[in-house]
Amino acid sequence: MRKSVLFLVGILYLVSIVVVTFFGMQARMDQFKKYVTSVEIINDGISKKTDENGVETKTITIRFSSKDSTEVSFYIQTKVLPEDAFNKTLSYTLLDSNGDPVPEADARVLSDGRITFAKTMTVTLIVSSTDGSNKTDTIKIRCRAASS
């Protein structure tokens, strides 16, 4: 009986060591994940202005010709750092000049960064990291009628 109690105590001791080691390792593994440190929109043709407070505003204009098609598509190109971040997935939000979401009938953005406009308009695009680091970049996109 005494041997079986000692054996049971020994088993419980080993199990507790394994449990503590496993969960301790799991917590330590998270510290090695590389989170996003910056998100930047890098399309050609971006104009940048800095106001007196040091706030930078990015703007790009694309041309829309209703003669050629009923909509125009435009790809947003981004740079996410570090390049080996564990989750480089981005989310995209389109807002109108009042800060309200743009109706999908007017413009929509797909998960690959393609924006489709159904009419001429100006929107603000917010590109955000989804890894919990809360890194964003913002650009004003003007979709204008093509010059004749």
PyMOL commands that set and color helices and strands:
alter all, ss='L'
color gray80, all
select helices_A, chain A and resi 2-30
alter helices_A, ss='H'
color red, helices_A
select strands_A, chain A and resi 38-41+47-50+56-64+72-75+78-81+90-95+107-109+114-117+121-129+136-145
alter strands_A, ss='S'
color yellow, strands_A
deselect
rebuild
show_as cartoon
